[in-house]
Amino acid sequence: MTVPTYEPRSRNRRKTNNVTRNRTVALSTTAMGVAMALFLVLVLVLALTFSGRQKTSMGKTTISPASPVSPVDTIRLRSGLEMPAVGYGTCCRPSAKGEAIFKSTKIFLKNGGRLIDTAMAYRNHEEIGKAIAKSGIPRSEIWITSKIAPNKAKNYDECLIDVDNILEELETPYLDLLLIHAPKLGKERTTQLWKCLIEARHVGKVKSIGVSNFNRGEIEDIAEATNGEMPEANEIQQHPWSSQEWRDLARWQKKQGIATIAYTSLGGSRFHRAEGDGAAWPGKVTRVAKAHGVTEAQVLLKWALQHDMAVIPGSGSKEHILENLMVPSFQLSEEEILDIESADAPRDWWDSKRGPIKYGDEEATRPWEERKNG
């Protein structure tokens, strides 16, 4: 009987198998390491996304004071200057004067805000100037917009004097943007103010010039009287419940290269004071906010920004200043925009007695109509 013989595997074969096993272990270890790294990255992203947000007892998303704020979007003016798209409004609330506006302006600047919108009529130039000086931020990095008050400066010479007064009060050698606050003086005298602004820009006291609360005919009239010198910006009330005439104006301005700066984007202080008495955001706005994990205020600011408008929300609250500055990078769909615009205006939006629109349709379409609300 033949006994089968046993032939041991060669030493080289054992080496090959060992190498294969080692490679298998190495690949398995590497795969585990990659998976663990991806998991840690995911955890870090989620932590960064939600670390600055917390839910209140009412389920509303708020911004933690520790949240990083980096507003970087700008709007290019016809001159080529880049104007910050998100600014700080300093009008028409109890906290817009004295020590309160000094402190809130410093908060805005400290947390990355760079555009401050003020006016002669707001009577807070000096406090804002002190806040800018105390901020430690170079003047060249801050954008200051102010406005000539037509009830104070009623002709060319008075306007030039007031330009110097504004610079002195703000303690600045120049303004980034100077506007005529309203066309309430009529065509002839408003044209004098417009020529004043052109001169102020010519001598370097102002970098950009524009208007506020003007309609198309009024803009065309002052341009015609000054060899086609069109405003670089028009600051007007704009929000989803603005009338069709004023929204048509914003579209026309975009075609003409006139930047639209929207005020009352968030309803004004009256609406927010009324929130505690039962005033509320429209359900459609709240649903969009929840879908994106943001606040209703951020939805409305995004609505304006997606329409290529600058916004200047104001608040004396640090939490709301940060909320307004930190507009996340989400995008509203066309359907969401239509839903927002089709919602009923909130109760007490802008003014509980006069309604959500400061100026009516006639004031949007008829040049030099008397402005009923100032």
C-alpha positions as CSV (number, residue, x, y, z in Angstrom):
1,M,0.0,0.0,0.0
2,T,1.4,3.2,-1.0
3,V,1.5,5.7,1.7
4,P,0.9,9.2,0.5
5,T,3.8,11.4,1.1
6,Y,3.5,14.9,2.8
7,E,5.3,17.6,1.1
8,P,5.6,20.8,3.2
9,R,4.7,24.1,1.6
10,S,7.7,26.1,0.6
11,R,9.0,28.9,2.8
12,N,8.2,31.4,0.0
13,R,4.6,30.4,0.0
14,R,4.3,31.0,3.7
15,K,5.8,34.4,3.3
16,T,3.3,35.3,0.6
17,N,0.4,34.3,2.8
18,N,1.8,36.3,5.7
19,V,2.2,39.3,3.5
20,T,-1.4,38.9,2.3
21,R,-2.7,38.6,5.9
22,N,-0.7,41.7,6.9
23,R,-2.1,43.7,4.0
24,T,-5.6,42.6,4.8
25,V,-5.2,43.7,8.4
26,A,-3.6,47.0,7.3
27,L,-6.4,47.7,4.8
28,S,-9.0,46.9,7.5
29,T,-7.3,49.2,10.0
30,T,-7.1,52.0,7.4
31,A,-10.7,51.7,6.5
32,M,-11.7,51.9,10.2
33,G,-9.5,54.9,10.6
34,V,-11.1,56.7,7.6
35,A,-14.5,55.8,8.9
36,M,-13.7,57.2,12.3
37,A,-12.2,60.4,10.8
38,L,-15.3,60.9,8.7
39,F,-17.5,60.4,11.8
40,L,-15.5,63.0,13.8
41,V,-15.7,65.5,10.9
42,L,-19.5,65.0,10.8
43,V,-19.8,65.5,14.6
44,L,-17.7,68.7,14.3
45,V,-19.8,70.1,11.4
46,L,-23.0,69.4,13.4
47,A,-21.5,70.9,16.5
48,L,-20.5,74.1,14.6
49,T,-23.9,74.3,12.9
50,F,-25.9,74.1,16.1
51,S,-23.6,75.5,18.7
52,G,-24.8,79.0,18.1
53,R,-28.5,78.1,18.1
54,Q,-30.8,77.1,20.9
55,K,-34.5,76.6,21.2
56,T,-36.6,78.6,23.6
57,S,-39.6,77.2,25.4
58,M,-41.8,78.5,22.6
59,G,-39.7,76.6,20.0
60,K,-38.3,79.7,18.4
61,T,-34.7,79.6,17.2
62,T,-32.5,82.2,18.8
63,I,-28.8,83.1,18.3
64,S,-26.4,82.5,21.2
65,P,-24.3,85.6,22.0
66,A,-21.2,83.4,21.4
67,S,-22.1,82.7,17.8
68,P,-19.5,83.7,15.2
69,V,-20.8,86.4,13.0
70,S,-19.2,87.2,9.6
71,P,-21.3,89.3,7.3
72,V,-19.4,89.3,4.0
73,D,-22.0,90.0,1.3
74,T,-21.7,93.4,-0.4
75,I,-23.6,95.3,-3.1
76,R,-21.6,97.0,-5.7
77,L,-22.6,100.6,-6.4
78,R,-22.3,102.3,-9.8
79,S,-19.0,103.9,-8.6
80,G,-17.5,100.5,-8.0
81,L,-17.6,100.8,-4.2
82,E,-18.7,97.7,-2.3
83,M,-21.4,98.5,0.2
84,P,-22.1,95.9,2.9
85,A,-25.4,94.3,2.3
86,V,-26.4,94.0,6.0
87,G,-26.2,97.1,8.0
88,Y,-27.4,98.6,11.3
89,G,-30.4,101.0,11.3
90,T,-30.5,103.7,14.0
91,C,-33.9,105.2,13.6
92,C,-37.3,105.3,15.2
93,R,-37.0,103.4,18.5
94,P,-36.4,104.4,22.1
95,S,-32.9,102.7,22.0
96,A,-31.7,104.8,19.1
97,K,-30.5,107.7,21.2
98,G,-28.0,108.5,23.9
99,E,-26.1,105.8,25.8
100,A,-28.2,103.0,24.3
101,I,-27.3,103.7,20.7
102,F,-23.6,104.2,21.8
103,K,-23.5,100.7,23.4
104,S,-25.5,98.9,20.7
105,T,-23.4,100.4,17.9
106,K,-20.3,99.1,19.6
107,I,-21.9,95.6,19.9
108,F,-22.7,95.7,16.2
109,L,-19.2,96.7,15.2
110,K,-17.5,94.2,17.6
111,N,-19.4,91.3,16.1
112,G,-18.5,92.0,12.5
113,G,-21.1,94.6,11.4
114,R,-19.7,97.3,9.2
115,L,-22.5,99.5,7.8
116,I,-24.2,102.0,10.0
117,D,-27.2,103.9,8.7
118,T,-28.0,107.2,10.4
119,A,-29.4,110.7,9.6
120,M,-29.6,114.3,10.7
121,A,-33.2,113.7,11.7
122,Y,-32.2,110.8,14.1
123,R,-30.1,113.1,16.2
124,N,-27.6,110.4,17.2
125,H,-24.5,111.3,15.1
126,E,-22.3,112.2,18.1
127,E,-23.0,108.9,20.0
128,I,-22.4,106.9,16.8
129,G,-19.2,108.8,16.1
130,K,-18.0,108.0,19.7
131,A,-18.9,104.4,19.3
132,I,-16.9,104.2,16.0
133,A,-13.9,105.9,17.6
134,K,-14.0,103.5,20.6
135,S,-14.4,100.4,18.4
136,G,-10.7,100.3,17.5
137,I,-11.8,99.4,13.9
138,P,-10.1,101.5,11.2
139,R,-12.4,104.1,9.6
140,S,-11.6,102.6,6.2
141,E,-13.3,99.3,7.2
142,I,-16.6,101.0,8.3
143,W,-19.3,102.2,6.0
144,I,-21.3,105.2,7.2
145,T,-24.5,106.4,5.6
146,S,-26.2,109.6,6.6
147,K,-29.0,111.8,5.3
148,I,-29.6,115.5,4.7
149,A,-32.8,116.6,6.5
150,P,-34.9,118.7,4.0
151,N,-36.6,120.5,6.8
152,K,-33.2,121.8,8.0
153,A,-31.3,122.3,4.8
154,K,-33.6,124.0,2.3
155,N,-31.2,125.2,-0.3
156,Y,-27.7,124.6,-1.8
157,D,-25.7,126.7,0.7
158,E,-27.5,125.4,3.8
159,C,-26.9,121.8,2.5
160,L,-23.2,122.4,2.2
161,I,-23.1,123.7,5.8
162,D,-25.0,120.6,7.0
163,V,-22.5,118.3,5.2
164,D,-19.8,119.8,7.3
165,N,-21.9,119.6,10.5
166,I,-22.5,115.9,9.9
167,L,-18.8,115.2,9.5
168,E,-18.0,117.1,12.6
169,E,-20.7,115.3,14.7
170,L,-19.6,111.9,13.5
171,E,-15.9,112.8,13.9
172,T,-15.1,111.5,10.4
173,P,-13.4,113.2,7.4
174,Y,-15.8,111.7,4.9
175,L,-19.1,109.8,4.5
176,D,-19.4,106.6,2.4
177,L,-22.9,107.5,1.3
178,L,-25.0,110.6,1.8
179,L,-28.7,110.7,0.9
180,I,-31.4,113.3,0.6
181,H,-33.9,112.0,3.2
182,A,-37.1,112.8,1.3
183,P,-38.3,114.9,-1.7
184,K,-40.6,117.0,0.5
185,L,-39.2,120.4,-0.7
186,G,-40.5,120.0,-4.2
187,K,-38.6,119.7,-7.5
188,E,-36.7,123.0,-7.5
189,R,-35.3,123.1,-4.0
190,T,-34.7,119.3,-4.0
191,T,-32.6,119.8,-7.1
192,Q,-30.5,122.3,-5.2
193,L,-29.9,119.7,-2.5
194,W,-28.9,117.2,-5.2
195,K,-26.4,119.6,-6.6
196,C,-25.0,120.1,-3.1
197,L,-24.4,116.4,-2.8
198,I,-22.7,116.3,-6.1
199,E,-20.4,119.0,-5.0
200,A,-19.7,117.3,-1.6
201,R,-18.6,114.2,-3.6
202,H,-16.5,116.3,-5.9
203,V,-14.5,117.8,-3.0
204,G,-14.0,114.4,-1.3
205,K,-16.3,114.8,1.7
206,V,-18.6,112.1,0.4
207,K,-17.8,109.0,-1.6
208,S,-21.3,108.1,-2.9
209,I,-24.6,110.0,-3.1
210,G,-28.2,109.0,-3.3
211,V,-31.7,109.6,-2.2
212,S,-34.4,108.2,0.2
213,N,-38.1,107.8,-0.3
214,F,-38.0,109.1,-3.9
215,N,-40.1,107.7,-6.7
216,R,-39.0,107.1,-10.3
217,G,-40.3,110.5,-11.6
218,E,-38.4,112.4,-8.9
219,I,-35.2,110.5,-9.6
220,E,-35.5,111.2,-13.3
221,D,-36.2,114.9,-12.7
222,I,-33.1,115.5,-10.5
223,A,-31.0,113.6,-12.9
224,E,-32.3,115.6,-15.9
225,A,-31.4,118.8,-14.0
226,T,-27.8,117.7,-13.4
227,N,-26.7,116.3,-16.8
228,G,-27.9,112.8,-16.1
229,E,-26.4,112.4,-12.6
230,M,-28.4,109.5,-11.2
231,P,-28.4,108.5,-7.5
232,E,-26.3,105.5,-6.6
233,A,-28.9,104.3,-4.1
234,N,-32.5,104.9,-3.0
235,E,-33.4,104.0,0.6
236,I,-37.1,103.0,0.6
237,Q,-39.5,100.9,2.6
238,Q,-39.4,97.4,1.2
239,H,-40.7,94.1,2.6
240,P,-43.0,91.3,1.2
241,W,-46.1,93.5,2.0
242,S,-44.9,96.6,0.2
243,S,-47.4,97.7,-2.6
244,Q,-46.8,96.6,-6.1
245,E,-45.9,100.2,-7.2
246,W,-43.0,100.4,-4.7
247,R,-41.8,96.9,-5.6
248,D,-41.9,97.9,-9.3
249,L,-39.7,100.9,-8.4
250,A,-37.2,98.6,-6.8
251,R,-37.1,96.5,-10.0
252,W,-36.7,99.6,-12.2
253,Q,-33.8,100.8,-9.9
254,K,-32.0,97.5,-10.4
255,K,-32.1,98.0,-14.1
256,Q,-30.8,101.5,-13.8
257,G,-27.9,100.5,-11.5
258,I,-29.5,102.2,-8.5
259,A,-29.1,100.1,-5.3
260,T,-32.2,99.6,-3.2
261,I,-31.6,99.9,0.5
262,A,-34.7,98.4,2.3
263,Y,-35.9,99.8,5.6
264,T,-38.7,98.3,7.8
265,S,-37.6,94.9,6.6
266,L,-38.7,93.5,10.0
267,G,-41.8,95.6,10.7
268,G,-40.3,98.3,12.9
269,S,-40.3,98.7,16.7
270,R,-44.1,98.9,16.9
271,F,-44.6,95.4,15.6
272,H,-42.0,93.9,17.9
273,R,-43.5,95.7,20.9
274,A,-46.8,94.3,19.9
275,E,-45.5,90.8,19.8
276,G,-46.0,90.5,23.5
277,D,-49.7,91.5,23.1
278,G,-50.5,88.8,20.6
279,A,-49.1,90.1,17.3
280,A,-47.4,87.3,15.5
281,W,-45.5,86.4,12.4
282,P,-47.6,85.0,9.5
283,G,-47.9,81.2,9.6
284,K,-46.4,80.9,6.1
285,V,-43.3,82.8,7.3
286,T,-42.9,80.6,10.4
287,R,-43.3,77.4,8.3
288,V,-40.5,78.6,6.0
289,A,-38.3,79.5,9.0
290,K,-38.8,76.1,10.6
291,A,-38.0,74.3,7.3
292,H,-34.6,76.0,7.1
293,G,-33.9,76.0,10.9
294,V,-33.7,79.8,11.1
295,T,-35.8,82.6,12.6
296,E,-38.6,84.5,10.9
297,A,-36.5,87.7,11.0
298,Q,-33.8,85.9,9.1
299,V,-36.3,84.7,6.5
300,L,-37.4,88.2,5.8
301,L,-33.9,89.6,5.6
302,K,-33.0,86.8,3.2
303,W,-36.1,87.7,1.1
304,A,-34.7,91.2,0.6
305,L,-31.1,90.0,0.0
306,Q,-32.3,87.6,-2.7
307,H,-34.0,90.5,-4.3
308,D,-30.5,92.2,-4.4
309,M,-31.4,94.8,-1.7
310,A,-29.3,95.9,1.2
311,V,-31.0,95.7,4.6
312,I,-30.6,97.9,7.7
313,P,-32.4,96.2,10.6
314,G,-32.1,98.0,13.9
315,S,-32.3,96.7,17.5
316,G,-31.0,97.6,20.9
317,S,-30.8,94.0,21.9
318,K,-27.5,92.1,21.5
319,E,-29.3,88.9,20.7
320,H,-31.3,90.5,17.9
321,I,-28.2,92.4,16.6
322,L,-26.4,89.1,16.2
323,E,-29.5,87.4,14.8
324,N,-29.8,90.1,12.1
325,L,-26.1,90.0,11.3
326,M,-25.9,86.2,11.0
327,V,-28.1,85.6,8.1
328,P,-27.3,81.9,7.2
329,S,-26.4,80.8,3.7
330,F,-29.7,79.1,3.0
331,Q,-31.7,80.1,-0.2
332,L,-35.4,80.6,-0.4
333,S,-37.0,78.7,-3.3
334,E,-39.3,80.5,-5.7
335,E,-42.3,78.7,-4.2
336,E,-41.3,79.9,-0.7
337,I,-40.9,83.5,-1.9
338,L,-44.4,83.4,-3.4
339,D,-45.8,81.9,-0.2
340,I,-44.2,84.7,1.9
341,E,-45.5,87.4,-0.4
342,S,-49.0,85.9,-0.4
343,A,-49.3,85.9,3.4
344,D,-51.3,88.6,5.1
345,A,-49.2,91.4,6.6
346,P,-48.8,90.9,10.4
347,R,-50.9,92.9,12.7
348,D,-49.1,96.1,13.8
349,W,-46.6,95.8,10.9
350,W,-44.9,99.2,10.7
351,D,-47.9,101.1,12.1
352,S,-51.0,99.8,13.8
353,K,-53.1,102.8,12.7
354,R,-51.7,103.6,9.2
355,G,-51.1,100.0,8.1
356,P,-48.0,98.2,6.8
357,I,-47.1,100.7,4.1
358,K,-45.6,104.1,4.9
359,Y,-46.2,105.7,1.5
360,G,-49.2,105.0,-0.7
361,D,-49.4,104.1,-4.4
362,E,-49.8,107.7,-5.5
363,E,-46.6,108.7,-3.7
364,A,-44.8,105.8,-5.5
365,T,-46.0,106.9,-9.0
366,R,-46.7,110.7,-9.0
367,P,-43.6,113.0,-8.8
368,W,-43.4,115.6,-6.0
369,E,-46.6,114.5,-4.3
370,E,-46.7,115.7,-0.7
371,R,-45.6,112.9,1.6
372,K,-48.3,112.3,4.1
373,N,-46.1,110.4,6.6
374,G,-43.1,112.7,6.5
